[in-house]
Amino acid sequence: MNRKNPPTGTTPGTPDDHPHPYDAARTAHTTRASGIRAIPHIPRIPLSPATARITVIGGAVLTLASTFLAWTWTHAFPGNLTVTGYPGGLQVLTLTGAILTIAHTLAASGTPGLSRLSPTRSHTATRHLALGTLATTWYTLITIAVQLGGIVNLEPGGYLAGAASLITLLGALALPTGQTTPPPPTQPLPPWAEILIIAAAFGTGLYVLTYGIGTAYGELFTGFLLLTGFTTAALAKAGLITRLSQLTAKHRRITITAAFTAAALFPLTQDTDEYTLIAVNILIFATVALGLNVVVGLAGLLDLGYVAFLGVGAYTAALVSGSTASTLHIHFPFWAAALTGAAASLVFGVLIGAPTLRLRGDYLAIVTLGFGEIFRIAVGNLNGESGPSVTNGPNGIPNIPNLNILGYNFGDTHTLGSLTLNPFANYYLLMLLVTLLVILVFSRAGNSRIGRAWIAIREDETAATAMGINGFRVKLIAFALGATLAGLAGTVQAHVSTTVVPEQYVFAGPVPPNSAFLLAAVILGGMGTITGPLLGAALLYLIPAKLQFLQDYQLLAFGAALILLMRFRPEGIIPNRRQQLEFHEPPATAGPTPLTKAEA
């Protein structure tokens, strides 16, 4: 082989998805040298692009048509899949996946009027959509067979859906993964159109979130997760998420207003308090996760007892908010109770952090884990028998009264014109304001001088100390700020749950929030970001709540999902740029790496 002038790209006339053999050898050598396992290439099915597009569209049309047929004969499977004429339950998800697959296939092929749906003109997104439709459809069919006792319980519509979705995926695998046609120059949109796109994006996000929270049974929620995950990956491959990020960065104030408006409208889409309560707990969980993100994501301190600071804030608020079971017998207004709870958590953060933050790594993790357990045991013993009468021991502090701010009772239903706010809707809006406050504090702190010092400590504490950063003081500030934010969220949690007991604040348990789930929300969502822990907290709260049908296998499925996510997305769902570069080697743009004699 001529090594003097090796080719640097594809040979003339070679399609993008058939790299030159030398490039394959160079990629294999580079991955071996860096210790990164090469991702196996998915072979293309030998079909022409035109035939492949026809196969995809035809299979998707058949998949769409199958949703209007019965998939099973009995109502024993939830979702009423026995009706011919309109889709129901999980069939709606298959229908949505088929429509999205058809739309993107046409868009990536350069169809006029749809080309803006695929800025990259890559059929990789088509593969993700076809795979998502197949996964949702076959999950439904397999679940029907398992729950009802065999494939004999499937109707012809179910067989058609399974075969058609498989044909769609095979056609998508035959499509070229590179750009089908060179994308034309993007025509700038008028400002009003860009603002309208941002509003439509947040409106769609609100609808998807409302649908996911409102899923009536676990099978539907699992199908929703499958389709949403593959669709999100397809949107990223199509370039739509990048395009939307550019618009939101350009219209930052409009984006913030649209996000807050969409979040505030959520309780108005609910008829009862059932799902609004779930949303309130998600906001509490997310707020505490953001506080932990200061400690773990920015400063790099592994805290395994962080939920104890949430408990300090909750217990403090319960003691000073006028509960009939309180041993202090005082009643502060909410603003004073919130400040008291945050201040108590701040004090505990300083008291625990001052003697322990000189430790690093696993030693610090063990100490913080011990603090979490000490807090739970201590509040369980402060019952007047094993210790002073403060927290009523295992019985906790019940009968915490509803908030009353300026005469507005959060426990009553209020009517504002044609709008009706139920009790949990009141707490949801209050918690939304608290979450916005925490986001503001996190963003300001992260972009400040102290925030840059935290990142320096996280990356290399020895180097940061050598550059003049007082590592102990910087870490103590991070620990204290994270504890304060958790205590603030705890004050609201005490009034929402109306009871605080020691069992709510453990290291690990089946129901969040606990320290293990909080840490998972930060790491899986994306350390050092704002939207990452928010999304991670929402998923980690909804998944245990919705997968009750798995019963004893719930934690097994949850653990398997975490392992898969950490394998294929170790930097988190929404990582920052630094974390992404740490976990993924950038593509080689320089010349080929010389091969050794043995490799040659």
N, C-alpha and C positions, 0 to 999 in steps of 0.2 A: 504493500500500500504506500502510495506517495505521501510522506509525512511533511514534505516541504511546504506545500500550499494546500493545506486541508480545507475542504469546504466549510463554511461558517453558517450555513442555513440550509434550506431546502434547495434541491437542484431545480433548474428551469423545467417547468412543466409538471413538477411534482406537487400534488395537492398538499394543503396545510396539514391534513391529518395523516400523511404518510411521510414521516421525517426520514432524512437521509440516514443510512446505516451508521455513518461516522458519528452523527449526533446521538444516536442511541448508545454507542459505545462510550462517548464522552459523558453522557448522563449517568450511565452505570458506574463509570469510574468516579465521577464527582460524588455520587451518593455513597459509594463505598468509602471514599476518603473522608467524608464528613460524618459518617456513622448514621446517615438517614436512610431508612428503608425506602426503596423506590416504589412508587405506586404502580401496580400492574396496569398495562394499557388494555382498555376494553376494545376488543376487536370489532371492526365494522362488519355488518352483514352485507354481502356483495349484491347491492341493488343500486341502480342509478338514482341520483338525487330526486328526479321527477317521480320515479316509481315509489321511492321512499316517502315523499310528501303525500302522494295519493294514498299510500298504505296508512300513514298516520291519520290523515283526515278521515279516511273511510272507517278505520277502526274506532276513532273517537266518535264519529257519528253513530256507529252501531252501539257503542258504549252508552251514548246519550239516549238512544232509543230504548235500550234495555231498562233504563230507570223508570220507564212508563209501563213496564210489565211487572207482574208479580214475581218476587224472588223466593218466596216460601208460601206455604199453604195455611199456616196457623198463626194466630195472634200471640202465641207463647213467646215469640221473639219480639222484643220491644221495637217500636217504630212503625208498626202497621205496614209491613212490606208485602201484604197479600193483595193489595188493591191494584187493578189494572186501569191506567188512565192518568195517574199523576204520581209523582215520586213522593216518598215519605221517609223520614228518619235518615239512615245512612245513605239511602239512594240519592238524597239531595247533595251529599258531598261528592259522590261519584259523578253526578250531573255537572256540578261546578268544575270538577277537575277536567272533564271532557271538553267543556266549553273553553276553559283556559288553554287547553292543549291545542284546540283548533285555532283559536285566536293567535297564539304565539307562533304556530307553524306558518300561518299566512303572513304574520308581521315579519318574521325572520326571512321569509322569501321575498320581501320587498313589495308586498301588496299595497297599492296606493290607499291611503287613509288609515292604514294600520301600522305603517313602518315605525311610527314614533313609539309603539309599544315594545320595540326591541332595538334600542340604540346600538347594541353591539352586533346585531344581525347574526348571532350565534345560535345554533341549534342545540347547544349544550343545555340551555334553559328548557328546550322542548323535551329533552330526555328527562330532566327532573320532573316536569309536569306529568309526563306519561308514566314515570315511575311512581309518582305520588298517587295518580289515579289507580294504577294497578294495585299499589299497597292498600289503599282504602277499600277497593272493591274486593280483593281477595281476603283481606282481614274480615270483612263482613260475611263473606261466604263461608270461610273457615269457622267463624264464631257461630254461625247458624248451624253448621254441621256438628260442632262440638256440643253446643247447648241442647240441641233437639235430638241428637242421637244418630247422626249419619247424613251423608249427602243425599239420601233419599228424600229428605225434607226440602230440597231445593226444587223450585219450579223452573220451567224453561227460561224465564227471564234471568234467573241467576246464572245458568250455564252460558247464556248469551253474553252477559256482562263479563264473566270471567274470561271467555275466549276473546271477546272484542278488546278488552283492556290489554290482554297479552299481545294481540296483533298490533295494537297501537304502540306498545313499547318496542316490539321488534322493528317496526317501521322507524321509530325514533332512533334506534341504535344504528340504523343504516344511513341516517342523515350525516352529512359532513359536519364536524364540530367547529370548523373555522367559519369565517364570515362567508355567507352565501353570495352576497354581492357587496361591493364597497359601499359603506353607508354614505349617503349624501351629506354635504355640509348642513349642520343643524341651523335651521332658521330661528333667529331670536323671536321669542314670544313677547307680546305686549305685557306690561306689568300686571294688568288686571287678569290676564290669562294665567300668569304664574301664580298669583295669589289664589285664583280659583283652583288651581291644581293642588296647592298646599292644603286648602280647605277640604277638597275632595279626599285627599290622602288621609287626613285626620278623621274625617267622617267615616271613611271605610274602616280605618283602624278601630274606631268606636264601635261600629257594627260588628266587626269580627270579634272583638273582646266581649261584647254583650252576648253574642251567640255562644262563645266558648263558655262563659260563666253560667249561662242559662241552659246548658245542655242537661236534659232531664235524666239521663242514665249514663253509666260509665262507658258502655260500648260506643255511644255516639261521641263522647268526649275523646276517646282513644282515636277514633277515625278522624275527628277534627284535628287532633295533634299531628297525625300522619300527614294529612293533606296540607295543613298550614306550614309544617316544617319544610316539605318539598317545594311548596309554592314560594316560600321566602327564599330558599336557595335559588329557585328559578329566577325570581326577580333580581337577585344579585347578579346572576350570570347574564341576564338580559341587559344589565346596565341601568335599570330603572331606579334602583336604590341609590346609585351614585348620582344620577340625574336629580333625584329628589333632594339628596343632601346638598347639592350645589344650589338648588332653589332655596332651601331653608337657610343656608348660610348667607345668601343674598338678601333675604327678607327675614332677618332674625326676629324682629319685634312682631311681625305678623305670625311667625311660626310659634312663638311663645304664647301669643294670644289665642291662636287656634288650638294649641295643645291644652291650655287651661280651659277653654270653652268646651272642648270635646269631653274632657274629664269631668267638668261640672255638670254636663248634661246626662251623665250616666244614670244617676238615680231617677231621672225623669222618664227613663225608658223602662223602669221596673214597676210592676203593679203591686208587688208585695215587698216585704223587708228581707225575704229569704236570701236573695242574691246580693242585695245591698249590704247585708251584714258580711257576706264573703268579701265584698269589695273593701269594706272598712278594715277588716282584718288583713287583707292584702296590703293596704296602705300602711298599716302599723308595721307589718313585717318588712315592707320595703324601706320604710323610714329607718328602722333599726339596722337594716342591712347597709344603708348608706352611711350610717354612723360607724359601723364596723369597717366599711370600705376606707374610711380615713385611717384606721389603725392598720389594716391588712393591705389594702390596695395602694395607699400612698406611702405609708411609713414602713411597710413590710414587716410588721410585728404580728406573729401568730398568736391570736388570743382565742383560747378555747372555752373561756368562761364569760363571754361577753353578755350573754342573756341575763347574767346577774345584775347588770346595770339597768336593764329594763325592769327587773323586779324591784330594784331600789326605788326607781321613780314611781312605779305602780303602788308599792306599799306606802311610800311617803304621801302620795296623793290620797290614798284610801284613809290614812290616819288623820289628815287635816281637812277632809272634804265633808265632814259632818255625818259620817256613817254612825248608825246606832251601835255598831259593834266596835267602834274605835275606842281605844283606851285613853286617847288624849282629849276627847270630847270638845273639839274645836271645829269650826267651820270657816274655812277660807274661801273667798271667791276664786273662780277658776284661774284667773291670771296669777293670783298669789300661790295657789296650789301647784300650778305648772312651774313657776319659778322655784318653788320649794323643792319639788321633785327633781328638777334639773340641777339645782344647787347640791342636793344630797348626793346625786350620782357623780357630780363633779368632785365632791369631797372624797367619796369612795375611790374614784379613779385616781386621784392624787395619792391617797393613802396606800393604795395597792401598787400603783406604778412606781412610786418613789423608791421603795426598797427592792423592786424586782426588775426594773427596766435595765439594770446593768447586766442582766443575763441576756443570752442570745439563743435563737433557734429553738431546739427541742426543750431546753431547760426553761425558757420563758413560757413555752406552751404548757408544760407540766404545771408550773406555778399558777398560771391563769386558770387552768382546769381545776386545780385545787381550790382556788378562790370561788369559782362557781359552785362547787359542791359545798364549801363552807357556808356560803350564803344560804343555800337551800336548807341545810341542816340547822343553821342558826335561827332562821325565821320559824322553823318547825319546833324549836325548843323554847322560844320566847313566849311561853304560854302560862306563866305564873307558877309552874311546878318545876320544870327543869331549868327555868331561868326567869328573868323578870317578865311581868305581864305586859307585853307590847303588841305582839302580832296574833294572839289567840292560837298560836301553834298550828297544828295541821288543819284546824277548822278555818283558818284564814280570816279575812275581814269581809263579811257579806254586807248587803244592804247599802251599797254605795249609792247615794242619791244621784239623779240625773242632773246634768249641768243646767245652770240657769244664768245666762249672760245677758245683762241689761233687760231683764224681764222675759227673755226668750227661753222657754223651757224646751230643752232638747228631747225630753221624753214625750212630748205631745205632738200630735199631727197638726201641721200648720198649712193654711191655704193662702197662697199669694196670687190673687187673681184666679186664673184658670189652672194654676200649678198647685199640686199637693205634695208636701214634703212629709214623709213618714219619719218616725223617730230615728231610725238608722240612717236615713238620708241626711238628717241634720248632723249626725256624727260624721258621716262621710264627707260632707262639705267642710266641717271643721278639720278633719284629718287631712283633707286635701290642702288646706292652708298651711298646716304644720309641715306637710311634705314639701311644699314649695319653699317654706322657710329653711328647711334642712338642705334642700337642693341649692338654694342661694348661698348658704354658709359653706357647703362643700365646694361649690364652684369657685367662690371667692378665695377660700383658703387654699385650694389646690393650685390656683394661678398666682398666688402671692409668693413673697420671698420665703416664708416658712414652708409653703407647699413644695417649692423647688428643693428646699433642704430635706424635706421628707423623702422625696424621690431619690435624692442623692444618698441618703441613709439606706434606703431600700436597695439600691443598686450595689453599693459597696460602702459599708460603714467605715472601714479603715481608711479608704481614700477620702471620704467626706470629712472625717476627723482631721486628716492631714491637711485638708484645705481650709481648716479653721472653723468648721461647724461643730458646735457643742452638741454631740450626739445625745447625751442623756437629757438635756433640756428640751431638745427638739422632739425626742420620743415621748417625753412626759407630756408635752403640749398635745401631741396627737392622741395619747391615751386619755387625757382629760377631756378633750373636745369630743372624742367618740363616746365617752361615758355620758357627757352632758346631753348629746343628741338622743341617746338611748333613753335616758331618764325623762326627757321631754315627751317622747312617744309613749313611755310607760304611764304618764299621768292621764293621757287620753284613753289608753287601754283599760285602766282601772274603772273609768266611768262607763265604757262600752260594755265590758263584761259584768259590771256591778259587783264582782267578787274577785278577790285575789287570794290564791292559795299557793303553798310552796311547790306543788306538783306542776305548776305552769312554767317553772323556771329550772329546767333540767338541761343536762348536756345533750342528750339524745332521747328522742321519743317519737311515737308515731304521728304526732300532731305538732306542726310548727306554731309559734316560733320557739326554737331551742338553739343552743349554740352550734350544733352540727348543721342544722338546716340553714342558719344564718351564714355560716362559713361557706357552705355549698352555694348559696345564692350569690355571694360575692365572687367566688372563683368561677363558677359556671357562667354567670352573667357577664363577667368581664371586670377584672380588677382595675381600679383607678379611673373608671368611667362613671357616669351618672345613670345613663339608660340601662347599662348592663345589670347592676344589682336590682333595679326596678323590675326588669323583665325576669331575672332569675327568681326574685321573691314571688312574683305572680305565678310563675310555673310551679315552683316548689310548694306553694300553698294549694294551688288548684289540683295538682296531680294526686296527692294523698286524699283530698276531699272527694275527687271524682272517681278514683279507682277502688271504691269500696267493694265493687262486685268481685274483685280478685281475692278478697278476704285474706287468707293466710299467705297468699303469694304476692301481696301488695308490695311489701318491702323488697322482695326478690326482683320484681319487675322494675321497681324504682332504682335499685342498685344496678341492674343491667343497663338501664337507660343512662345512668351517670357514667358507667364504664365506657359505653359507646361514644358518649359525647366527649369525654376526656380523651378518647383515642383519636377521634376525627376532628375535634375542635378544642385542643388543649388550651388555647388562649382565651376561651370563653365565647359566648354567643355574640356579644358586641364588644370586641376588644379595642383597646387603644392602639395607636400605631406602634408604640414601643414594644408592647407585649406581642403583637403580631410578628414583628421582625425577630423577636427572640425565639419564637417557636417555629418559624418558617424561614428557610434560607432563601434570600432573594435570587431571582433568575440570573444565571451567569451571562453577562454581556461582553466580557472580555474574550480573548482567544481561547482555544481549547486547552485543557489541562494536559501537559505532557504525560504520556504513559510510561510506566517503568518497563524494563526489559521483560520481566515476568509476565506483565499484563499484555505487552505487545506480542 
